[in-house]
Amino acid sequence: MEKKRIAVLGSTGSIGTQALDVISRHSDLFEVEVLTAHNQHKLLVEQSLKYRPNTVVISNEEHYQIVNEALAPHGIKVFAGSDALDQVVQMESIDMVLAAMVGFAGLSSVIKSIEAGKPVALANKETLVVAGQLVTKLALEKRTPIIPVDSEHSAIFQCLIGEHNNPIEKIYLTASGGPFREFSYQQISEVSLAQALKHPNWDMGAKITIDSASMMNKGLEAIEAKWLFGLKPEQIDVIIHPQSIIHSIVQFQDGSMKAQMGLPDMRLPIQYALGYPQRLPSQETRFNFTDYPELNFEKPDMIRFPNLRIAFEVMEKGGNMPCIMNAANEIAVEAFLLGKIGFPEMTRVIEKTLEKATFLPEAGYDEYVKSDRESREIARMLI
């Protein structure tokens, strides 16, 4: 395999830092061409001095001077702002873009990457939640691959290798159930931020961890799966699997099923996406069946976890409804992290925003941007 030059968008986040770990372990196959961050300028500087990228982007322009003064003497080019991010991903020297930014903020750079013909390792699920039809259509037109990084979508992707002529009957996205899987409705209504940030299996960033606790994350993944694999909502199911060993399942028209298994470690799907189509050697701990004498499964409770129900409803309605839901959820999670609202209030903010925001049965990029802005304003007013 020829050496790939990687642009890591969101290098200071959970996925970004683990991706750099993967790259360092396979330095004969990958090198860092671009690193980007929004606010964590100190970590961005540390990463840049270690991995020596050609270019760095700090999207929050307030931190530009600090980052530039630290890196310019080392010959590393530094730019600032979201426009710079969109321009940098089109550099000819980039072989692959790892989209690890969180939320709607990652949409524009993914679109620009695809337009430039750069294969995208996609960890930013909101890109397809918000504008799945637009993004997948563009990827087909440009013949640019989108390789999923989320463990569930990576599992589906891996199960489909060699099955291109066999239609999918159904997919099962597995979910751990988060920290509140066994909580009563009353207990969930009283949970603290500290409790919500303690995921039982996965090490993730704060926003994704809260989404997992509310099961909104699984709703976002269901919508992402619809666009990644060309599915109808009724072909997508969610099943609670507390051990997080089976990462997802594909069922074919003959009734047979394929599952991808492994210990819960995001470095594995990251490595698979970066190295695709090759499977690269890994020194990670191997799964041992005798350590898991039981693998359990159960149906999700959409009364205790209404965000999952909401996600399936907006997926069914389509248009800009997923965009509205995503924007409201981002604002609600931010408010919960800041202690402005309680855990159940996040759902109420999302539901009210969906009622008040303008519905568009079809939308282009500019409409999605306007819809996102309007929905955020409504959600902030509700909070």
Secondary structure, DSSP 8 states (H G I E B T S, - for coil): ---EEEEEETTTSHHHHHHHHHHHHTTTTEEEEEEEESS-HHHHHHHHHHH--SEEEESSGGGHHHHHHHHGGGT-EEEESHHHHHHHTT-TT-SEEEE---SGGGHHHHHHHHHTT--EEE--THHHHHHHHHHHHHHHHHT--EEE-SHHHHHHHHHTTT-TTS-EEEEEEEE---TTTT--HHHHTT--HHHHT--SS----HHHHHHHHHTHHHHHHHHHHHHHTT--GGGEEEEE-TT--EEEEEEETTS-EEEEE--S-THHHHHHHHHTTS-----S----GGG-S----B---TTT-HHHHHHHHHHHH-TTHHHHHHHHHHHHHHHHHTTSS-HHHHHHHHHHHHHHS---SS--HHHHHHHHHHHHHHHHHH-
